[in-house]
Amino acid sequence: HTLPKLDYAYDALQPHISRKIMELHHSKHHQAYVDGLNAAEEAYAKAATPKEQIKLQSALKFNGGGHITHSLFWKNLAPQSQGGSELKFSPL
């Protein structure tokens, strides 16, 4: 798994979200989930017993969930220049 590239610059959401917060949250916080997921998957593949695999399930869920939700989070943000301030209505 890899850290997804953002469709906008770290400073594109200012003044609502600062460049520093965006950079920290994306390059450090989200990267930690990616690294944790990759490590857990590697350990799972090397696990010799079902018991060892079961012990890794919480790390897989935690880091996999963090990676997925953050990836969705970035896709749901957009700077005003890309329509980020517009409400879009459509049928569910």
Secondary structure, 3 states (H helix, E strand, C coil): CCCCCCCCCCCCCCCCCCHHHHHHHHHHHHHHHHHHHHHHHHHHHHCCCHHHHHHHHHHHHHHHHHHHHHHHHHHCCCCHHHCCCCCCCCCC
